[in-house]
Structures are given as C-alpha cells and as structure tokens.
Amino acid sequence: MYFIPHKLPIEGLNWQALAPLIGQANAKLSNYNGILHNMVNPNILLSPLTKQEAVLSSKIEGTRASLSDIYQKDLGERYDQEKENDIEEINNYRDALIFATKDLKERPICLNMLRDIHYRLLAGVRGHNRKRGEFRTTDVFIGSVGDTIQNARYVPPQYTDMMPALDNFEKYMHKEDEETLVQLAVLHAQFEIIHPFNDGNGRMGRILIPLYLYSKNYLRSPVFYLSEYLENNRGEYYQRLNKISAENDWQSWIEFFLKAVIVQSEANTKKAKKILFLYDSVKSTIPLITHSYHSTAICDALFESPFITTTKLQNEVNISNKATCNNILNKLVDADVLKVHKRGAGQRPTTYVFADLLNIVEGNNSF
C-alpha cells in the first residue's frame, strides 16, 4: 500500500531516446541564460516574473489571486478573506525563494535548507500548524475529500521509510556524473514521491527547480520557472508523476519534464527579451517626458512595481515634493507610458498601471 521510493540514480533509462530532448533543452536554457547575462540589473527587470511564478505555482494548488492582485494589495487594496489568504500564500512563496537564493551563497542545497524554506513558505497560511519547517512524523495519503487510505490516489512512503529515502535524495542531488536536466527531473519527481512534509510539497518541489539550476551555474539568477507550463498542462503533469509510482515509468516523466524545459525556456526568453527591450525604451523616453534627474530611478520603480501611486513613487524614488510626483505621473499618462487604473476618491489615492509590462508578464492584453 505504501509506496517505496526507487533508490537513486534511476537505472534502465533509454538515453538514446532522451538525447534529442536533452540537447534541445540545454540549448534553449542556454539561450535564456544568455539573456540574463545581458541584463545589467536582472533583479529589477525580472522581479515581475518572479512574482508571476509565485502566482502560478500557488495556482496549481488552488489559489485564485492574480499578479495584479498582489501588486494592488501592496498599495492597500482590500479583498475577500479567501483571496487575502491566497495573496499571503503567494507572497510567502516569493519570500521563500528570495531567502533560498541568499542562503545558497552560504551553503549548498541540503535537507536543512529545504526545511528552512518550508518554514517560510507556510508562515501564517494553510498548513502552518502542521509541523511547519519539519519533516512529517506520521503517515499520509493523497486523494479526494472523503477518501480513505484504502482508496487514496497515492500513498507516500511511511514516515519510517522516509528519512532513508531523503538521505538518498540528498546524496543524489550532489552527484556530478549525471546529465543535469535529467537529474533535476528525477529530483523533482522523487521529492513529490517522498512527500516529506505534511503540506506544501508541490510548491517546495517547484521552488527546487530554479534553485538547483542556479546552484549548478546553469543560470545567472534563479529566475527560471516551470509553473506556467505545469499549470497549462496540469492533468498531464500529475498523470506522468503518478505513472512513476503506478508503473515504474520514469522515462515518460523525464520526457515530459524536458519538453517543459524546452517550451518554458522559449517562453521565458521571449518575455525576458520583451522586458529588456521595454526597459531600454522607457529608460530613454522618461527623461524626455519628465525632464527629471530621477528618471532612471523612476524607470526602475515602475519595473519593480507596475502599479503605483504618488506616495509610492515618492517613497521609492525619494522625491521630497509630492506635487512633483503628481506632475511626473500625469506626464507619463499623457505620453501613454502609464494608464490610470483607478481614480482616487476620498482618502484613496489614484492608482496608475504600467500596462505594457504587465501585459508581457501575464501574456495577455488585459490592461
């Protein structure tokens, strides 16, 4: 009944069949990393993509808040309690990823780091009272509401078998003789199979993807995210994972994962190029529009937070005169750099939106 995880590394893979996908995936990922190296300030330019990853990874788990909701919440917007909780989960995901990125400068990815990430991921949200930051010490099962362990969709290893599996997982993570992307595919799946935490395993497994690539020097910054592809192919994502435990089918899972890397690398490259082009364009036009010596700081503020108010701009750019900020924002609206999202009323300030950036990140033209 309880699944016993395979010992890593996986034997019997058809490497000849995987070779074309490995080649394509490595090439596409390398192209994306090349764009990152062309960015002088990737933390600013890719900040919206980092938040969008948090949105999409959490969406796979059932949240319904959007990227726009996250930014507007930062400006004081209020939502119903369910969406407020969703936003907190998404912000935790982003904060946990930022923490892990900094922590990687001090130590390699290890089980203790995963526990520290989990502790931040579940702070104050669903599952926070279920041994946050600790590996489970009870048996669990995965299924629909009302299911029992007898008819559960999947039953992870008993907690007594879990620590040996995690020890093997950690040792395999530090091996150097594997094809890196195949190794990452196996690690992501094995983490989900072991299911080491009582809650938050899906998000933890997805956080592991950019961190691992960053730790292996595949990426200049840990900003490669698969959640968009996994959300768009959620059914197949779970089906391929389930076939590992049901049929010992690692091959089709790895093929699925490599295809996800190929498709998402292309999508991320296109978005990063568009963001870089937009940044260069706006950075050169803002001085002409505003005649302000704060122009570069204004540009950076818009890319870090595409929803903005007069007060936020004043704080971000450190402009002493509020009237000056109002004047700058009005000029940017007149030049079609910004749009008025919500007119102010009473104590509520006018909210402006940098629509061109949001439309790139969200992949639509909703603004």
C-alpha positions in Angstrom: 0.0 0.0 0.0 2.7 2.5 1.0 5.0 3.3 -2.0 8.7 2.5 -1.5 10.7 5.1 -3.5 13.2 3.9 -6.0 16.8 4.3 -5.0 18.6 6.9 -7.0 20.1 7.1 -9.5 17.5 5.5 -11.8 18.6 2.5 -13.8 17.4 1.4 -17.2 16.6 4.8 -18.9 16.6 4.9 -22.7 19.3 7.6 -23.0 19.2 7.3 -26.8 15.6 8.4 -26.9 16.2 11.2 -24.4 19.3 12.5 -26.2 17.4 14.8 -28.7 15.3 16.3 -25.9 18.3 16.8 -23.7 20.1 18.6 -26.5 17.2 20.9 -27.2 16.5 21.6 -23.5 20.1 22.5 -22.8 20.3 24.8 -25.9 17.0 26.6 -25.1 18.0 27.0 -21.5 21.4 28.4 -22.5 19.7 30.9 -24.8 17.6 32.1 -21.9 20.7 32.3 -19.6 22.4 34.5 -22.3 19.6 37.0 -22.0 20.1 37.1 -18.2 23.8 37.9 -18.8 22.8 40.8 -21.0 20.8 42.4 -18.1 22.6 44.9 -16.0 20.1 44.6 -13.3 18.2 41.3 -13.6 16.7 41.6 -10.1 14.8 44.7 -11.1 13.8 43.6 -14.6 12.8 40.1 -13.7 11.0 41.0 -10.4 7.6 40.7 -12.1 8.5 37.3 -13.5 9.5 36.1 -10.0 6.1 37.2 -8.6 4.3 35.6 -11.6 6.0 32.3 -10.8 4.8 32.6 -7.2 1.2 33.2 -8.6 1.3 30.3 -11.0 2.9 27.8 -8.6 0.3 28.6 -6.0 -2.5 28.5 -8.6 -1.7 24.8 -9.2 -2.5 24.3 -5.5 -5.9 26.1 -5.9 -5.3 29.8 -5.2 -7.1 32.3 -7.4 -5.2 35.6 -6.8 -3.6 37.2 -9.8 -0.3 39.1 -10.3 -2.3 42.3 -10.4 -4.0 41.5 -7.1 -0.5 41.1 -5.5 0.6 44.5 -6.6 -2.6 46.2 -5.7 -2.6 44.6 -2.3 0.8 46.2 -1.7 -0.9 49.5 -2.3 -3.6 48.8 0.3 -6.3 47.2 -1.8 -8.7 45.0 0.2 -10.2 41.7 -0.9 -12.4 39.0 0.5 -10.7 36.8 3.1 -10.2 33.9 0.8 -8.2 36.0 -1.7 -6.4 37.7 1.1 -5.2 34.3 2.2 -4.2 33.4 -1.3 -2.2 36.6 -1.6 -0.4 35.7 1.6 0.5 32.3 0.3 1.8 33.7 -2.9 3.9 36.3 -1.1 5.3 33.5 1.1 6.4 31.6 -2.0 8.2 34.7 -3.3 9.8 35.4 0.1 10.9 31.8 0.5 12.5 31.8 -3.0 14.4 35.1 -2.1 15.6 33.6 1.2 16.8 30.4 -0.5 18.7 32.4 -3.2 20.6 34.3 -0.5 21.1 31.1 1.6 22.8 29.4 -1.4 25.7 31.8 -1.0 26.4 30.2 2.4 25.7 26.5 1.9 24.6 24.1 -0.8 21.1 22.8 -1.2 20.5 20.4 1.6 17.7 18.9 3.7 18.1 21.6 6.4 17.8 24.3 3.8 14.6 22.7 2.5 13.2 22.7 6.0 14.1 26.4 6.4 12.4 27.2 3.0 9.3 25.3 4.1 9.2 27.2 7.4 8.9 30.5 5.4 6.6 29.1 2.8 3.9 28.2 5.3 4.2 31.1 7.7 0.7 32.2 8.7 -1.1 30.3 5.9 -2.8 26.9 5.3 -0.7 24.2 6.9 1.2 26.5 9.2 0.0 24.4 12.2 1.0 21.1 10.6 4.7 20.9 11.6 5.8 23.9 9.6 9.5 23.5 8.8 9.6 19.9 10.0 9.6 16.6 8.1 6.4 14.7 8.8 6.4 12.1 11.6 3.1 10.5 10.6 1.8 8.6 7.5 -0.2 10.5 4.9 -2.2 9.8 1.8 -3.3 11.8 -1.3 -6.8 11.7 -2.5 -10.1 13.5 -2.8 -12.3 14.7 0.1 -13.8 11.6 1.8 -11.1 9.2 0.6 -9.5 6.8 3.0 -6.0 5.3 2.8 -7.6 2.2 1.1 -8.9 4.1 -1.9 -6.4 7.0 -2.0 -4.9 8.1 -5.3 -1.4 7.8 -3.9 0.1 6.7 -0.6 3.6 8.1 0.0 6.2 6.1 1.9 5.7 5.6 5.6 7.5 8.2 7.7 9.8 5.4 9.0 10.9 4.8 5.4 11.0 8.5 4.5 14.3 9.6 6.1 16.4 6.9 4.3 14.8 8.0 1.1 15.5 11.6 1.8 19.1 10.8 2.7 19.5 9.1 -0.7 17.7 12.1 -2.3 20.2 14.5 -0.8 23.3 12.4 -1.8 21.9 12.1 -5.4 21.4 15.8 -5.5 25.1 16.4 -5.0 26.3 13.8 -7.6 28.2 15.3 -10.5 28.1 12.5 -13.1 24.5 12.8 -14.3 23.0 14.9 -17.1 21.9 17.9 -15.1 18.4 18.3 -16.6 17.6 14.6 -16.3 19.0 14.7 -12.7 16.7 17.7 -12.0 13.7 15.9 -13.5 14.4 12.9 -11.2 14.9 15.1 -8.2 11.6 17.0 -8.7 9.6 13.8 -9.1 11.4 12.0 -6.2 10.6 14.9 -3.9 6.9 14.7 -4.7 7.0 10.9 -4.4 8.6 11.1 -0.9 6.2 13.8 0.1 8.3 14.8 3.1 6.1 17.5 4.6 2.5 17.4 5.7 1.6 20.3 3.4 3.3 22.4 0.7 5.2 19.6 -1.1 4.1 20.7 -4.5 5.3 24.3 -4.1 8.5 23.1 -2.4 9.2 20.8 -5.4 8.8 23.6 -7.8 11.0 26.0 -5.8 13.7 23.4 -6.1 13.8 23.7 -9.9 15.3 27.3 -10.3 17.4 26.9 -7.1 19.0 23.7 -8.4 19.8 25.2 -11.9 21.3 28.3 -10.1 23.4 26.1 -7.8 24.7 24.2 -10.9 25.7 27.5 -12.6 23.1 26.9 -15.4 21.6 30.3 -14.7 22.9 33.7 -13.7 19.9 34.2 -11.5 17.4 31.7 -10.1 14.6 33.0 -12.3 13.7 30.0 -14.4 10.2 28.9 -13.7 8.2 25.9 -15.0 4.9 26.6 -13.3 3.4 28.3 -16.3 3.9 25.1 -18.4 2.9 22.9 -15.5 -0.3 24.9 -14.8 -1.2 24.8 -18.5 -0.6 21.0 -18.6 -1.7 20.2 -15.1 -3.5 17.0 -15.9 -0.5 15.5 -17.8 1.8 16.8 -15.0 0.0 14.7 -12.4 -0.5 11.8 -14.7 3.2 11.5 -15.5 4.1 11.7 -11.9 1.5 9.1 -11.0 2.9 6.7 -13.6 6.2 6.6 -11.8 4.6 5.0 -8.7 2.0 3.1 -10.6 4.1 1.7 -13.5 7.7 2.5 -12.6 7.6 4.7 -15.7 10.4 7.2 -15.2 11.0 7.5 -19.0 7.8 9.3 -19.9 8.1 11.6 -16.8 11.6 12.7 -17.8 10.5 13.2 -21.4 7.6 15.4 -20.2 10.0 17.4 -17.9 12.5 18.0 -20.7 9.7 19.2 -23.1 8.5 21.5 -20.3 12.0 23.0 -20.1 12.2 23.4 -23.9 8.8 25.2 -24.1 9.2 27.3 -21.0 12.8 28.3 -21.9 11.4 29.6 -25.2 8.6 31.5 -23.5 10.9 32.9 -20.8 13.4 34.0 -23.4 10.7 35.8 -25.4 9.4 37.5 -22.2 12.8 38.5 -21.0 13.7 39.9 -24.4 10.5 42.0 -24.5 11.1 43.2 -20.9 14.7 44.2 -21.7 13.6 46.0 -24.9 10.8 47.8 -23.0 13.2 48.8 -20.2 15.7 50.3 -22.7 12.9 52.1 -24.5 11.2 53.5 -21.3 14.6 54.4 -19.8 15.4 56.6 -22.8 12.0 58.2 -23.1 11.2 59.0 -19.4 13.9 61.8 -19.3 12.4 63.3 -22.5 8.9 63.2 -21.0 9.6 64.3 -17.4 12.9 66.3 -17.6 13.7 64.8 -14.2 17.1 63.8 -12.9 15.3 61.0 -11.1 14.4 59.4 -14.5 16.4 56.2 -14.0 15.1 55.6 -10.5 11.5 56.3 -11.8 12.0 53.7 -14.5 13.3 51.1 -12.1 10.4 51.8 -9.7 7.9 51.1 -12.5 9.6 47.7 -13.3 9.7 46.6 -9.7 6.0 47.6 -9.2 3.9 48.3 -12.3 1.0 49.5 -10.1 2.0 52.8 -8.5 0.6 55.8 -6.6 2.0 59.2 -5.9 3.0 58.3 -2.4 4.7 55.0 -3.5 6.7 56.8 -6.3 7.7 59.5 -3.8 9.0 56.8 -1.3 10.6 54.7 -4.0 12.4 57.5 -5.8 13.0 59.7 -2.7 11.4 62.8 -4.2 10.7 65.4 -1.5 7.9 67.2 -3.2 4.6 65.3 -3.6 3.4 67.8 -6.3 6.5 67.0 -8.3 5.5 63.3 -8.2 2.0 64.1 -9.3 3.3 66.1 -12.2 5.6 63.3 -13.3 2.8 60.7 -13.2 0.5 63.0 -15.2 3.1 63.5 -17.8 3.7 59.7 -18.1 -0.1 59.2 -18.5 -0.2 61.9 -21.2 2.7 60.1 -23.0 0.9 56.7 -22.8 3.6 55.2 -20.6 1.2 54.8 -17.8 -2.6 54.4 -17.6 -4.9 55.5 -14.8 -6.2 52.2 -13.2 -8.4 53.7 -10.5 -9.3 57.3 -9.9 -8.8 58.5 -6.4 -11.8 59.1 -4.2 -11.8 60.4 -0.6 -8.7 59.0 1.2 -8.0 56.6 -1.6 -5.2 57.8 -4.0 -5.3 57.4 -7.7 -3.6 54.2 -8.9 -1.6 54.1 -12.1 -0.6 51.0 -14.0 2.4 50.3 -16.3 0.2 48.2 -18.6 2.9 47.3 -21.2 5.0 45.5 -18.6 2.0 43.6 -17.1 0.8 42.5 -20.5 4.2 41.0 -21.2 4.4 39.2 -17.9 0.9 37.9 -17.8 0.9 37.0 -21.6 -2.3 38.9 -22.3 -3.6 42.4 -23.1 -5.9 42.8 -20.1 -4.8 46.4 -19.4 
